[in-house]
Amino acid sequence: MRQTEVSSGLPAALLDSLDSALVVTDAEGGILLWNLAAERLYGYGRQEMRGANVLQLFVPDGRGHEAATIMNVVLARGAWTGEFTVQCGDGHQKRVRITNSRVLRGGRVVAIVGLAEEATARTQDADEPSTAGRLDLAAALAELDGLRTAMATRGTIEQAKGVVMASLGVDAATAFEVLCRKSQRSGRKLIDIAEDVVAGAAAGRAPVARRRAQSVR
């Protein structure tokens, strides 16, 4: 099971279907997600990549300033495409062609999506990313957005379960069933029900949350 599966709970099939090596980091370079092509290109396994920083893992000695400059360009301008020499897991260095793009949420950089392929494998103008690469990037960004939505949704549902558990004195499985029944009977999405329960608890309306939960038992 790779990091894409561990961190999101979603299938990694989409990311692993990309031909390009995909590595998603936070704004400081901490690795969040990657695909199978990235393991193959860079030669690092999931244990080495999990929790690592790209500036420490992939950047050879003496190229730290160059890597930091690229990172700053991405953060300031939104994207950077070019070639860079990376340090691989087997100790050798490799020249790769990389497209890095930032992901913004509320005007803040929340992630950087990097797509790469070995530079020697390219057959077209080095100044223009391939059509396949652009499609890969679009798919990766869509997947990342889905991951973040799913993680936020899951967190709210877990909070709502906690409210129901505290209100009714039931276990987690029963609390989830309570929320699901309310969703089915009201014709509303589960996340909407969960948001109502969490909002009610935050506003000090615990009795309301209790009545809602009891009504679906």
FIKE-535835 format. One record per residue: x negated, y negated, z negated of N, C-alpha, C, O in turn; residue in one letter; residue number from 1. Coordinates in steps of 0.2 Angstrom, whole numbers, plus 5000, padded with zeros to 4 digits. Each point is the difference from the previous one (the first is absolute). Example, Ala and Ser with C-alpha at 12.3 -4.5 7.8 and 13.67 -1.06 7.14 Angstrom:
<nodes>
((4934 5028 4961) (5004 4994 5000) (4996 4994 5000) (4995 5001 4997) 'A' 1) ((5007 4994 5007) (4996 4994 4999) (5004 4995 4997) (4997 4994 4999) 'S' 2) 
</nodes>
This chain:
<nodes>
((4996 5006 5000) (5004 4994 5000) (4996 4994 5000) (4995 4999 4996) 'M' 1) ((5005 4996 5009) (4996 4995 5000) (5003 4994 4997) (5006 5000 4997) 'R' 2) ((4991 4994 5002) (5002 4994 4997) (5006 4998 5002) (5004 4997 4996) 'Q' 3) ((4998 5003 5010) (5006 4997 5003) (5006 5004 4996) (5005 4997 4999) 'T' 4) ((4994 5009 5000) (5005 5004 4997) (5001 4999 4992) (5005 4999 4998) 'E' 5) ((4989 5000 4999) (4999 5000 4993) (5003 4993 4998) (5004 5000 4995) 'V' 6) ((4995 4994 5009) (5001 4994 4997) (5008 4998 5002) (5003 4996 4996) 'S' 7) ((5000 5007 5009) (5006 4998 5002) (5006 5005 4999) (5005 4998 5000) 'S' 8) ((4993 5008 5000) (5005 5005 5000) (5003 5001 5007) (5005 5004 5000) 'G' 9) ((4993 4993 5005) (5003 5001 5007) (4995 5004 5004) (4994 5001 4998) 'L' 10) ((5009 5003 5007) (4995 5004 5004) (4995 4996 5003) (5001 4994 5002) 'P' 11) ((4993 5009 4999) (4994 4996 5003) (5000 5001 5008) (4995 4999 5003) 'A' 12) ((5010 5005 4999) (5000 5002 5007) (4999 4994 5005) (4996 5001 5005) 'A' 13) ((5007 4993 4994) (5000 4995 5005) (4992 4997 5000) (4998 4999 5005) 'L' 14) ((5000 5000 4989) (4993 4997 5000) (4995 5005 5002) (4995 4998 5004) 'L' 15) ((5006 5009 4995) (4995 5005 5003) (5001 5001 5007) (4995 5003 5003) 'D' 16) ((5010 4995 5000) (5001 5000 5007) (4997 4995 5004) (4999 5001 5006) 'S' 17) ((4998 4994 4991) (4997 4995 5003) (4993 5002 5003) (4996 5004 4996) 'L' 18) ((5002 4994 5010) (4993 5002 5002) (4995 4996 4997) (4994 5003 4999) 'D' 19) ((5007 4991 4999) (4995 4995 4997) (5000 5002 4993) (5005 5002 4997) 'S' 20) ((4989 4996 5000) (4999 5001 4993) (5003 4994 4996) (4999 4995 5002) 'A' 21) ((5006 5007 4994) (5003 4995 4996) (4998 4999 4993) (5000 5005 4996) 'L' 22) ((4998 4989 5001) (4999 4999 4993) (5003 4994 4998) (4999 4995 5003) 'V' 23) ((5006 5005 4992) (5003 4995 4997) (4997 4998 4994) (5000 5004 4995) 'V' 24) ((4998 4990 5003) (4997 4998 4994) (5004 4994 4997) (5005 4997 5004) 'T' 25) ((4994 5001 4990) (5003 4994 4997) (4995 4994 5002) (4995 5001 5004) 'D' 26) ((5007 4993 4994) (4996 4994 5002) (4993 5000 4998) (4996 4997 5003) 'A' 27) ((5002 5007 4992) (4993 5001 4998) (4996 5006 5003) (4994 5001 4998) 'E' 28) ((5010 5003 5006) (4996 5005 5003) (5001 5007 4997) (4998 5005 5002) 'G' 29) ((5006 4995 4993) (5002 5007 4996) (5004 5004 5005) (5005 4998 5002) 'G' 30) ((4993 5008 4999) (5004 5004 5005) (5007 5003 4997) (5000 5002 4994) 'I' 31) ((5005 4997 5010) (5007 5001 4998) (5002 5007 5004) (5003 5004 4997) 'L' 32) ((4996 4996 5009) (5002 5005 5004) (4995 5001 5006) (4996 4996 5002) 'L' 33) ((5005 5010 5000) (4996 5002 5006) (5003 5006 5004) (5004 5003 4997) 'W' 34) ((4993 4999 5009) (5003 5006 5003) (4994 5005 5002) (4995 4998 4998) 'N' 35) ((5007 5007 5005) (4996 5005 5001) (4994 4998 5005) (4994 5002 4999) 'L' 36) ((5008 4994 5006) (4995 4998 5004) (4994 4996 4997) (4995 5000 5002) 'A' 37) ((5007 4996 4992) (4995 4996 4997) (4995 5005 4996) (4994 4999 5000) 'A' 38) ((5009 5006 4997) (4996 5005 4997) (4995 5003 5005) (4994 5001 4999) 'E' 39) ((5008 5000 5007) (4996 5003 5005) (4995 4995 5003) (4994 5002 5001) 'R' 40) ((5008 4992 5000) (4995 4995 5003) (4995 4998 4995) (4994 4999 5002) 'L' 41) ((5008 5000 4992) (4995 4997 4995) (4996 5006 4996) (4995 4999 4997) 'Y' 42) ((5008 5007 5003) (4997 5006 4997) (5001 5000 4992) (4996 5003 4997) 'G' 43) ((5009 4993 5001) (5001 5001 4992) (5007 5003 4999) (5004 5000 5004) 'Y' 44) ((4996 5005 4991) (5006 5003 4998) (5004 4996 4995) (4998 4994 4998) 'G' 45) ((5008 5008 5001) (5005 4996 4996) (4997 4999 4993) (5002 4994 4997) 'R' 46) ((4994 5010 5000) (4998 4999 4993) (4995 4994 5000) (5000 4996 4996) 'Q' 47) ((4996 5003 5010) (4996 4995 5000) (5003 4993 5002) (4998 4995 4998) 'E' 48) ((5008 5006 5006) (5003 4993 5002) (5005 4998 4995) (5001 4994 5000) 'M' 49) ((5002 5010 4996) (5005 4998 4995) (4997 4995 4995) (4995 5002 4996) 'R' 50) ((5008 4992 5004) (4997 4995 4995) (4994 4997 5002) (4998 4996 4996) 'G' 51) ((4999 5006 5009) (4993 4996 5002) (5002 4994 5003) (5005 4998 5002) 'A' 52) ((4989 4998 4999) (5001 4993 5004) (4996 5001 5006) (4994 5003 5001) 'N' 53) ((5009 4995 5005) (4997 5000 5006) (4993 4997 5001) (4996 5002 5003) 'V' 54) ((5003 4992 4993) (4994 4996 5000) (4994 5005 4997) (4995 4999 5002) 'L' 55) ((5007 5005 4993) (4995 5004 4997) (4999 5007 5004) (4995 5002 5000) 'Q' 56) ((5011 5000 5003) (4999 5007 5003) (4998 5000 5007) (4996 5004 5002) 'L' 57) ((5006 4991 5002) (4999 5000 5007) (4994 4996 5002) (4998 5000 5006) 'F' 58) ((5000 4995 4990) (4996 4995 5002) (4992 5002 4998) (4999 5001 4995) 'V' 59) ((4997 4999 5011) (4993 5002 4998) (4996 4995 4997) (5003 4994 5000) 'P' 60) ((4992 5007 4996) (4996 4995 4997) (4998 4995 5005) (4998 5002 5006) 'D' 61) ((5002 4992 4992) (4998 4994 5004) (5005 4998 5005) (4999 4995 5003) 'G' 62) ((5007 5008 4997) (5005 4997 5004) (5006 4997 4996) (5006 4999 5002) 'R' 63) ((4993 5001 4991) (5005 4997 4996) (5003 4993 5002) (5006 4999 5000) 'G' 64) ((4989 4997 5002) (5002 4993 5001) (5005 5000 5007) (5005 4996 5000) 'H' 65) ((4993 5008 5005) (5004 5001 5006) (5007 5002 4998) (5004 4998 5003) 'E' 66) ((4996 5007 4993) (5006 5003 4998) (5005 4995 4997) (5006 5000 5001) 'A' 67) ((4991 4997 4994) (5004 4995 4996) (5002 4994 5005) (5006 4997 4999) 'A' 68) ((4990 5001 5006) (5002 4995 5005) (5006 5002 5004) (5005 4997 5001) 'T' 69) ((4995 5010 5001) (5006 5003 5004) (5006 5000 4995) (5005 4998 5003) 'I' 70) ((4994 5003 4991) (5006 5001 4995) (5003 4993 5000) (5006 4999 5000) 'M' 71) ((4990 4996 4999) (5002 4993 4999) (5004 4997 5006) (5005 4997 5000) 'N' 72) ((4992 5005 5006) (5004 4999 5007) (5007 5003 5000) (5005 4996 5002) 'V' 73) ((4995 5010 4996) (5007 5003 5000) (5005 4997 4995) (5005 4998 5002) 'V' 74) ((4992 5000 4992) (5004 4997 4995) (5003 4993 5002) (5005 4998 4999) 'L' 75) ((4990 4998 5005) (5002 4993 5002) (5004 5000 5006) (5004 4996 5001) 'A' 76) ((4994 5008 5004) (5003 4999 5007) (5005 5006 5001) (5004 4999 5005) 'R' 77) ((4996 5006 4992) (5005 5005 5001) (4997 5007 5003) (5003 5005 4999) 'G' 78) ((4992 4994 5005) (4998 5006 5003) (4992 4999 5003) (4998 4995 5000) 'A' 79) ((4999 5011 5001) (4993 5000 5003) (4999 5007 5003) (5002 5005 4998) 'W' 80) ((4995 4994 5008) (4999 5006 5004) (4993 5000 5002) (4997 4994 5003) 'T' 81) ((4999 5011 4997) (4993 5000 5002) (4997 5007 4998) (5003 5004 4997) 'G' 82) ((4990 4996 5004) (4996 5006 4998) (4996 4999 4994) (4998 4994 4998) 'E' 83) ((5002 5011 4998) (4996 5000 4994) (4997 5007 4998) (5003 5005 5002) 'F' 84) ((4991 4995 4995) (4997 5006 4998) (5002 5002 4993) (4999 4996 4996) 'T' 85) ((5003 5010 5004) (5003 5002 4993) (4995 5006 4998) (4997 5003 5003) 'V' 86) ((5003 4998 4990) (4997 5005 4997) (5005 5006 4999) (5005 4999 4997) 'Q' 87) ((4993 5007 5006) (5004 5006 5000) (4998 5004 4994) (4995 5000 4997) 'C' 88) ((5010 5005 5002) (4999 5004 4994) (4994 5005 5000) (4998 5002 4995) 'G' 89) ((5000 4999 5011) (4994 5005 5001) (4993 4996 5000) (4995 5003 5001) 'D' 90) ((5006 4991 4997) (4993 4996 5000) (4998 4996 5006) (4996 4996 5000) 'G' 91) ((5007 5006 5005) (4999 4997 5007) (5004 4993 5001) (5005 5000 4996) 'H' 92) ((4993 4996 5008) (5003 4994 5002) (5004 5001 5007) (4997 5003 5004) 'Q' 93) ((5008 4993 4996) (5004 5001 5007) (5003 4993 5002) (5002 4997 4996) 'K' 94) ((4998 5002 5010) (5002 4994 5003) (5008 5001 5002) (5001 5004 5004) 'R' 95) ((5003 4992 4993) (5007 5001 5001) (5003 4993 5002) (4998 4995 4999) 'V' 96) ((5008 5006 5005) (5004 4994 5002) (5006 5000 4996) (5003 5004 4999) 'R' 97) ((4997 4990 4997) (5005 4999 4995) (5005 4994 5002) (4998 4995 5002) 'I' 98) ((5009 5006 4996) (5004 4995 5000) (5003 4999 4993) (5004 5005 4998) 'T' 99) ((4995 4990 4999) (5003 4999 4993) (5005 4994 5000) (4999 4995 5003) 'N' 100) ((5007 5007 4994) (5005 4995 5000) (5003 4999 4993) (5001 5006 4996) 'S' 101) ((5001 4988 5002) (5002 4999 4993) (5008 5002 5000) (5003 4999 5005) 'R' 102) ((4999 5002 4989) (5008 5001 4999) (5002 4995 4995) (4997 5000 4994) 'V' 103) ((5007 4995 5007) (5002 4995 4996) (5007 5002 4997) (5005 5003 5003) 'L' 104) ((4996 4995 4990) (5007 5000 4997) (5000 4994 4996) (4996 4999 4995) 'R' 105) ((5009 4997 5007) (5001 4994 4996) (4994 4995 5001) (4998 4997 4995) 'G' 106) ((4999 5003 5010) (4994 4996 5001) (4993 5003 4997) (4995 4996 5000) 'G' 107) ((5006 5009 4997) (4994 5003 4997) (4998 5007 5003) (5004 5004 5003) 'R' 108) ((4989 4996 4998) (4997 5006 5003) (5001 5006 4995) (4997 5000 4995) 'V' 109) ((5007 5005 5007) (5001 5006 4996) (4996 5006 5003) (4999 5005 4996) 'V' 110) ((4999 4995 5010) (4996 5006 5003) (4996 4998 5006) (5002 4995 5003) 'A' 111) ((4993 5009 4999) (4997 4999 5006) (5000 5007 5004) (4998 5005 4997) 'I' 112) ((5004 4995 5009) (5001 5006 5004) (4994 5000 5004) (4999 4996 5005) 'V' 113) ((4997 5009 4995) (4994 5001 5004) (5001 5006 5005) (5001 5006 4997) 'G' 114) ((4998 4993 5009) (5001 5006 5005) (4993 5000 5004) (4997 4995 5002) 'L' 115) ((5000 5011 4998) (4993 5000 5003) (5000 5007 5004) (5003 5005 4999) 'A' 116) ((4992 4994 5006) (4998 5006 5004) (4992 4999 5001) (4998 4995 5000) 'E' 117) ((4999 5011 5002) (4993 4999 5001) (4999 4996 5006) (5003 5001 5005) 'E' 118) ((4992 4995 4995) (4999 4995 5005) (4998 5003 5007) (5002 4998 5005) 'A' 119) ((4994 5007 4994) (4997 5004 5006) (5006 5003 5004) (4999 5002 5006) 'T' 120) ((5007 4999 4991) (5005 5004 5003) (5005 4995 5004) (5004 5002 5004) 'A' 121) ((4994 4991 4996) (5004 4995 5003) (4998 5000 5008) (4994 5001 5001) 'R' 122) ((5011 4998 5003) (4998 5000 5007) (5003 4994 5004) (4999 4999 5006) 'T' 123) ((5003 4996 4990) (5003 4994 5003) (4997 4994 4996) (4995 5001 4996) 'Q' 124) ((5007 4993 5006) (4997 4994 4998) (5000 5000 4993) (5005 5000 4996) 'D' 125) ((4989 4999 5001) (4999 5000 4993) (5004 4994 4996) (5000 5000 4994) 'A' 126) ((5001 4995 5010) (5003 4994 4997) (5008 5000 4999) (5003 4996 4997) 'D' 127) ((5000 5010 5006) (5007 5000 5000) (5002 5007 4997) (4998 5005 5002) 'E' 128) ((5006 4995 4992) (5002 5006 4997) (5004 5004 5005) (5004 4998 5004) 'P' 129) ((4996 5009 4996) (5003 5004 5004) (5008 5000 4999) (5002 4998 4994) 'S' 130) ((5002 5004 5011) (5007 5000 4999) (5002 5005 4995) (5004 4998 4995) 'T' 131) ((4993 5007 5005) (5001 5006 4995) (4998 4997 4993) (5004 5001 4995) 'A' 132) ((4991 4995 5004) (4998 4997 4994) (5005 4995 4997) (5002 5000 4994) 'G' 133) ((5001 4996 5011) (5005 4995 4998) (5006 5004 4997) (5004 4998 4996) 'R' 134) ((4998 5007 5008) (5006 5004 4998) (4999 5004 4993) (5004 5000 4996) 'L' 135) ((4990 5002 5003) (4998 5003 4994) (5001 4995 4994) (5002 5002 4995) 'D' 136) ((4995 4992 5006) (5001 4995 4995) (5007 4998 4999) (5002 5000 4994) 'L' 137) ((5002 5000 5011) (5007 4998 4999) (5004 5006 4996) (5003 4998 4995) 'A' 138) ((4995 5008 5006) (5003 5006 4997) (4997 5000 4992) (5004 5001 4996) 'A' 139) ((4990 4997 5003) (4997 5000 4994) (5003 4995 4995) (5002 5001 4995) 'A' 140) ((4999 4993 5008) (5003 4994 4997) (5007 5002 4998) (5003 4998 4994) 'L' 141) ((5001 5005 5010) (5007 5002 4999) (5000 5005 4994) (5004 5000 4996) 'A' 142) ((4991 5005 5005) (5000 5005 4994) (4998 4997 4994) (5003 5002 4995) 'E' 143) ((4993 4993 5005) (4998 4997 4993) (5006 4996 4997) (5001 5001 4994) 'L' 144) ((5002 4996 5011) (5006 4996 4997) (5005 5005 4997) (5003 4999 4995) 'D' 145) ((4998 5007 5008) (5005 5005 4998) (4997 5003 4993) (5004 5001 4996) 'G' 146) ((4990 5000 5004) (4997 5002 4993) (5001 4995 4995) (5002 5002 4994) 'L' 147) ((4997 4992 5007) (5001 4995 4995) (5007 4999 4998) (5002 5000 4994) 'R' 148) ((5003 5001 5010) (5007 5000 4999) (5002 5006 4996) (5004 4999 4995) 'T' 149) ((4994 5007 5007) (5001 5006 4996) (4998 5000 4993) (5003 5002 4995) 'A' 150) ((4991 4995 5004) (4997 5000 4993) (5003 4995 4996) (5002 5001 4994) 'M' 151) ((5000 4993 5009) (5004 4995 4996) (5007 5003 4998) (5002 4999 4995) 'A' 152) ((5001 5005 5010) (5007 5003 4999) (4999 5005 4994) (5005 5000 4996) 'T' 153) ((4990 5004 5005) (4999 5005 4995) (4999 4998 4993) (5003 5002 4995) 'R' 154) ((4994 4992 5004) (4999 4997 4994) (5006 4997 4997) (5001 5001 4994) 'G' 155) ((5003 4996 5010) (5007 4998 4997) (5004 5005 4998) (5003 5000 4995) 'T' 156) ((4997 5006 5009) (5005 5005 4998) (4997 5003 4994) (5004 5002 4995) 'I' 157) ((4990 4999 5004) (4997 5003 4993) (5002 4995 4995) (5001 5003 4994) 'E' 158) ((4999 4991 5007) (5002 4995 4994) (5007 5001 4998) (5002 5000 4995) 'Q' 159) ((5002 5001 5011) (5007 5001 4998) (5002 5006 4997) (5004 5001 4995) 'A' 160) ((4992 5004 5007) (5001 5007 4996) (4998 4999 4993) (5003 5003 4995) 'K' 161) ((4992 4993 5003) (4998 4999 4993) (5005 4996 4996) (5002 5002 4995) 'G' 162) ((5002 4994 5009) (5005 4996 4997) (5006 5005 4998) (5003 5000 4994) 'V' 163) ((4999 5004 5011) (5005 5005 4999) (4998 5005 4994) (5005 5002 4996) 'V' 164) ((4989 5000 5004) (4998 5005 4995) (5000 4997 4993) (5003 5003 4996) 'M' 165) ((4996 4991 5004) (5000 4996 4993) (5007 4999 4998) (5002 5001 4994) 'A' 166) ((5002 4997 5011) (5007 4999 4998) (5004 5006 4998) (5004 5000 4996) 'S' 167) ((4995 5005 5008) (5004 5006 4999) (4997 5006 4996) (5003 5005 4998) 'L' 168) ((4990 4994 5001) (4997 5005 4996) (4999 5007 5005) (5001 5005 4997) 'G' 169) ((4998 4994 5009) (5000 5006 5004) (4993 5000 5003) (4996 4996 4999) 'V' 170) ((5002 5010 5004) (4993 5001 5003) (5000 4997 5007) (5005 4997 5003) 'D' 171) ((4989 5003 5000) (4999 4996 5006) (5004 5003 5006) (5003 4996 5004) 'A' 172) ((4998 5011 4996) (5004 5003 5006) (5007 4998 4999) (5003 4998 5006) 'A' 173) ((5000 5002 4988) (5007 4998 5000) (5001 4992 5001) (5005 4998 5003) 'T' 174) ((4990 4998 4995) (5000 4993 5002) (5000 4999 5007) (5004 4996 5003) 'A' 175) ((4992 5007 5001) (5000 5000 5007) (5006 5002 5003) (5003 4997 5005) 'F' 176) ((5000 5008 4993) (5007 5003 5002) (5005 4995 4999) (5005 4999 5004) 'E' 177) ((4995 4997 4990) (5005 4995 4999) (4999 4994 5005) (5006 4998 5002) 'V' 178) ((4988 5000 4999) (5000 4995 5005) (5002 5002 5007) (5003 4996 5004) 'L' 179) ((4995 5010 4998) (5002 5003 5007) (5008 5000 5000) (5003 4999 5006) 'C' 180) ((5000 5004 4989) (5008 5000 5000) (5003 4993 5001) (5004 4999 5004) 'R' 181) ((4993 4996 4992) (5002 4993 5001) (4999 4998 5007) (5005 4996 5003) 'K' 182) ((4990 5005 5000) (4998 4998 5007) (5006 5004 5005) (5002 4996 5004) 'S' 183) ((4999 5010 4995) (5004 5004 5004) (5008 4997 5000) (5003 4999 5005) 'Q' 184) ((4999 5000 4989) (5007 4998 4999) (5001 4992 5002) (5005 4999 5002) 'R' 185) ((4990 4997 4997) (5001 4993 5002) (4998 4999 5007) (5002 4995 5003) 'S' 186) ((4995 5010 5001) (4998 4999 5007) (4994 4995 5000) (4999 4997 5006) 'G' 187) ((4997 5002 4989) (4995 4995 5000) (4993 5004 5000) (5000 5006 4998) 'R' 188) ((4995 4991 5004) (4993 5004 5000) (4998 5001 4993) (5001 4996 4995) 'K' 189) ((4995 5009 5004) (4997 5002 4993) (4996 4994 4998) (5000 4998 4994) 'L' 190) ((4996 4999 5010) (4996 4994 4998) (5004 4994 4997) (4998 4997 4996) 'I' 191) ((5008 5002 5008) (5004 4995 4997) (5003 5001 4993) (5000 4996 4996) 'D' 192) ((5002 5010 5003) (5002 5002 4994) (4995 4999 4994) (5001 4998 4995) 'I' 193) ((4993 5005 5007) (4994 4999 4996) (4998 4993 4998) (4999 4998 4994) 'A' 194) ((5001 4998 5011) (4999 4993 4999) (5005 4997 4995) (4998 4995 4996) 'E' 195) ((5008 5006 5005) (5006 4998 4995) (4998 5002 4993) (5001 4996 4996) 'D' 196) ((4998 5010 5003) (4999 5003 4994) (4994 4996 4996) (5000 4998 4995) 'V' 197) ((4994 5002 5009) (4994 4997 4998) (5001 4992 4998) (4998 4998 4995) 'V' 198) ((5006 4999 5010) (5001 4993 4998) (5005 4999 4994) (4999 4995 4996) 'A' 199) ((5006 5009 5003) (5004 5000 4995) (4996 5001 4993) (5001 4996 4995) 'G' 200) ((4994 5009 5005) (4996 5001 4994) (4996 4994 4999) (4999 4998 4994) 'A' 201) ((4998 4999 5011) (4996 4994 4999) (5003 4994 4997) (4998 4996 4997) 'A' 202) ((5009 5004 5005) (5004 4994 4998) (5003 5002 4993) (5004 4996 4997) 'A' 203) ((4994 5009 5000) (5003 5002 4994) (5007 5003 5000) (5004 5000 4995) 'G' 204) ((4998 5002 5011) (5007 5003 5001) (4999 5008 4999) (5003 5003 5004) 'R' 205) ((4994 5000 4991) (5000 5007 4999) (5006 5003 5000) (5001 5006 5003) 'A' 206) ((5004 4991 4993) (5007 5004 5000) (5003 5000 5007) (5004 5005 5002) 'P' 207) ((4995 4990 5003) (5002 5001 5007) (4997 5006 5003) (5004 5004 5003) 'V' 208) ((4990 4996 4996) (4996 5006 5003) (5003 5007 4998) (5000 5004 5003) 'A' 209) ((5001 4996 4990) (5003 5006 4997) (5007 5001 5003) (5001 5006 5002) 'R' 210) ((5003 4989 4999) (5007 5002 5003) (4999 5002 5007) (5004 5005 5002) 'R' 211) ((4992 4992 5002) (4999 5002 5007) (4998 5007 5000) (5002 5004 5004) 'R' 212) ((4993 4998 4992) (4997 5007 5000) (5006 5005 4998) (5001 5005 5003) 'A' 213) ((5003 4993 4991) (5005 5005 4998) (5005 5001 5005) (5003 5005 5000) 'Q' 214) ((4999 4990 5004) (5005 5000 5005) (4999 5005 5005) (5005 5002 5003) 'S' 215) ((4989 5001 4998) (4999 5004 5005) (4998 5007 4998) (4998 5005 5004) 'V' 216) ((5003 4996 4989) (4998 5007 4997) (5006 5004 5001) (5000 5006 4998) 'R' 217) 
</nodes>
